[in-house]
Amino acid sequence: MKYRQLGTNGEMIPCMMLGTATFAGSTELFKKWGSTQVFEAKELIKLSMDMGFNAFDTADCYSLGDSEIILGEALKDYKREEFFLSTKTGMWMSDNPNDIGTSRAKILKSVDASLKRLQIDYIDLYHLHCYDAKTPHIEALQALNDLVKAGKIRYFGVSNYSAWHLMKMLSVADKYNLLRPSVHQAYYSLAAREFENELMPLGVEEGVGTLVWSPLSGSMLSGKITRTKRDVEGSRLSTDGAWDVDMNKLYDITDVLESISRDTGHSIAQISLAWVLTRPSVSSLVIGARNVMQLESNLKAAEITLDSKHIEMLDKASQTKLPYPYWHQRATVNNRDPYPVKRY
């Protein structure tokens, strides 16, 4: 099992962690993702722990708190120091206008509610789940810093921020001598490389680690769908809960994945995950699973070292047209390329 640094902090975390958005399934949205109950959750967590992956990610909005409840029940068999736990706040929780966003009042209330549902006394990593344009950065940062001082959270990060929003938060933290966000939890995969345009260079430059959510693009890179196959029975692809991707581009990617799979004996999903693990700034991948067999197979991606030839093949197949001003920078900078990865 490989550990990586949590951004530039001293904390080391597994390079893959179990995401629990599939736990509970007690709302219409999350029912499409999964409905794992306590017994199945315990099986998934035991496998993760046995394989050395002792990190788990959830959020208060997953099934409106029920995912946290199931995760808390499933972790009761373990000592608190034996696992790393990440959760989030900021998404819609009720019709109350103060029950969304990242105001000080919302953050403080949400932390206490999550601690109660999870049955723990501190959270290792706490995320602001979405950007809140109505709350000043200083307000959210001061609340998070107070929670660190109170011992309720150890580290904090953000999720789904644009690069300029995150950079502004970092500059506000520096200006007022406050703790900075350690990580950014972001969407990134072979089928979705927009993260590379600004957020990845920012992460590298500012020491903000990346927790990648949906590195298989909601099952689109699971191997269940290729140019010649569409096996969706019993998967998220059988609902409208999978991510929308450019299917022609997806087939270009899966063609190469199938070729590499034949060369290496690794599954398409494993190769897709292993590719993301090669990227700069990535601290860990948040992966979901509906059953033990699927989880075990995906966790084994951490053991794979992709050949540079295979990485180049995947990079070329998944390349996308750069938006302005990045195509201009690519065309003019030559050996002063601002990107931390090769762009084709």
N, C-alpha and C positions, 0 to 999 in steps of 0.2 A: 504494500500500500504506500502510495506516494503522498507526502505532505507538502503543502505550499504555504508561503507566507500570506497572511491576511493583509493585503496591501503592503504597506511598509511597517506595519506593526510587528511586534515580537511574537504574536500568536500564530501558531501553525495549525492549519486545518487540512483535512483530507481533500484530495484533488477532485473528489466527487462526493455529493451528498444527496440524501433521499429527500425529494420534494413531496409534500403531502397534500397538494391540491386535490388529489384523488380520494382523500379520506372523507368519509361521511356522505357526500353527494346529496345533501338535504335541501339544496336549492336547485332551481331549474337549470341554471348555467352549469354548476359543478356536478350535477347528476350526469351530464354528458361526458365529463372527464373520468368519472369513476365513483364508486360508492363503498370504498373499503371501510369495514367496520373494525371494532377493537381486536377481534381474534385474528383477522387477516393482517391488521397493522402490526400486531405483535410478531407475526411470522416474518414480515418484511424487515422489521427492526432487528430481530434476532439475526437474520441473515446478514444485514448490514454490519452489525456489531461483530459477528463472527469473522467477517472478511476484513475488518479493520476500518470500516467506514462509519465512524461514530458521530457523524454530523447530520442534522435534520433541519429542514426548512419548512416554514408554514406562514400563515398570515391570518389576521383576525377576520378578514373578509371571506376566507375560504369556507363556504357553507355557513356564513354568518357566525363564525366562532366554533362550529361543531368539529371542524378539522383539528383545531387546537385541543378541544376536549378529548378527542380520540387519541391524538398524539400523546397528550399528558397521561392518559390511562395506560397506553402501551409502554410508556417509559418508566412507569412506577416500579418495575422490576430491577431497575438499574440505579446505582448511586449517581447523584447529580454531577459529580466530577468526571464521570465516565463518558459523558456525551456533550457535544457542542450543539446549541440550539439557536436557530435564527427565526425571527418572526417580523411582522410588518404591520403598519397602520397607515391610514390615509384614504383608503377606498370607502365607498358608500357602505354604511352599516344599517341605516334606517332612514325614514323620511324626514327626520329631524335635521334642519339645515346646519346644526352644529355637530352632526355625527358623520361628517365627511371632512377631509382635508387634514392639515397638519398644524393647526393652531396649538398654542401652549396647553389650553384646556383639553383639547382633543387628545394630544399626545399623552398627557399625564393620566387622563382617564383610561385611555386605551392600554397603556402599560399595565396598570393595576388589573384591568379586566383580563388581559392575556396571561399574566402571572397566575391568576386564580384559575382560569380554564386549564392551563398547562400544569398546574399543581407544583410549581417551582418557585424559588425565591429570587432568582435573577435570570436574565436573558443574556446570552453570550453576544448576540448581534441583533440589533434592532434597526429596521429599515423604515424610512419614509417611502411608502409604496408608490406614490405618484407625486408629480409636481403640483403644488398648490399656489396659484398665482395671487391669491388673496392674503396669504400669510407671509410677512417679511422673513427673510432668511434669518435675521438676528433673533426673531422670536422663537423659531423652531430650534435653532442652534442652542440658545440659552436653556430651553427646556431639556434638550438631549444632554447637555453638559451637566445640568442639575441631576438628571437621572443617573449619570455615571458616578457623580459624587455621592449619591444616595445608595449606590451599590445595586440598583435595580437592573441596570444594563452594564455590560462590560465595554462594548464597542457599538458604533452605529454607522449606518450607511444610508444610501438613497437607492431608489429604483425607478427606472423609466424616465430619467431626467434627460433633457437635451444637454449638449456639451456646454453651452453658455450658461444655462441654469446652474449646472454643477460647478463650473468655474467661478461663477458669482458667489455661490455658497462657500467655496474654498477661500475666496478673497475676503469675504466677511469674517470667516473664522479667524483668518490670519490677522485682520485688522484689529479685532477685539480680543486677541489672544485666547481663543476658544479652541476646543478639540475639533479636529476636522473629521468629515466622514471618511471612514477607512476603505469602503468599497462601494461599488455601483453594481446593483443587480440588473442585468440588461439582457435583452433578447439578441441572440447571435447564433448563427448556424451556417452550414454550407449553402442553405437556401435563402439566407437573409444576412447579407454582409454589410448593411448600412452602418452598423456599429463601427466599422473600420474608418469611416470618413473623418469623424471628429472625436468620438468618445474613446476609441482605443489610443490615439496619440495623446489625448489628455490624460488618460490613466497612466500611461508610461511616463509622461513628463512630470506629473504631479504625485505619483506614487499611490494612485487610487487603484486598488485591486478590482477585478471583475468577477462577480458570481454570475455565471451564464444561466439564464432560465430558458427552457424549451430548446436545448441544443439539437433536438431532432425535429424542430419545427412542428410540434404537435402531432407526431407520428408520421409526418410526411417523409422522413428519412429513416423510418424504422425498418425498411425492407419490404413492407407490405404493399407498396405501390412502386412500380417501375414502368418503363415504356410498354412492357408486355404483360404486366400483372397488376391486378387491383384486388388484393385480398383484404377486405375491410371488416369481415365478420368479427364481431366481438371487440372491435377496437374503436378508438375515438373517431377514426375515419368513417365509421358507420353512422355517425351523427354529424351535426354541423358544428362540432366542438373543436375541429382541427383548424390550423391556421391557413389563411388564404395565401397561396404562393403562385408564382408564374409556372404553370404546368410544363410548358415547353422547356423552360430553363431547368425545372426539376428533372425532367427526363434526360437532359444533357448530363446532369450531375449523377443520376442513378446509373446511367450507362457506364460511367467511369467507376462508380462504386462497385458495380457488378464485376467489372474487369479486375479491380484490385482484390475483391473478395475471392475470385477464382485463383488469383496469384498467391494469396496469403492464407486462405482458409478462415479468415475472420468474417463475421457477418457485416452486412451493410450498416446496421446500427452501430456496431462496435467501431468500424472505420470512421463513421461520421463523428462519433464522440471523440475518438482519438485525434482527429484533425483539429477540433476545437481546442483540445488540450495543448496543441503545439503553438497556439497564438499568444502574442505578447499581452501582458497585463492580466491574463486569466488566472485567478486563484483557485476556482472550483467550479464544477458543473452541477447544477441542480437538476436531477433526473427523477422522473416519476415512474411508477410501475404498478400494474394491476395485479401482478402475481409474483411469486418467488422466483420462478424460472426466468421470467423477463428481467427482473432486477439483477439476478446473478449474472446473466449474460451481459447486461449493459455495464455492470461494475467491472467486469473483466477487461473493458476497454482501457482501464487505467494501466494495464500491464503491456499494452501494445506500443511499440515504437515504430512509427511509420517511416518507410524509406523516403529519402528526399525526392526521389523520382515520383513516388506516389503522391507526395504532398504537392509537387508542382503540377501533376495531372489534375488533382482536385482543385487547386487554385485556378487553373485555366478554365476548367469546366464551369466553375461557379462564379467567375468574374462577372461583374455587372458594370453598366455604363456609369461613369463617374459624373455626379452633378457639378455644376459650376460652384466654386472656383477650382475644384479639385482636378478637373481635366486640364485646366490651364496650368496649374502647378505641376502636374505630371509631365506636361509637354515642355515645360521651360526650365525646371530646376536641375535636371540631369543628376549629377552626383550629390545634390543637396535636397534630395527627396525628403519631404517631411513625414512620410508614412513609415511606421515601424515594421510593416510587412511589404513584401513585393507585390506590386499591382500590375496586372497585365493589360 
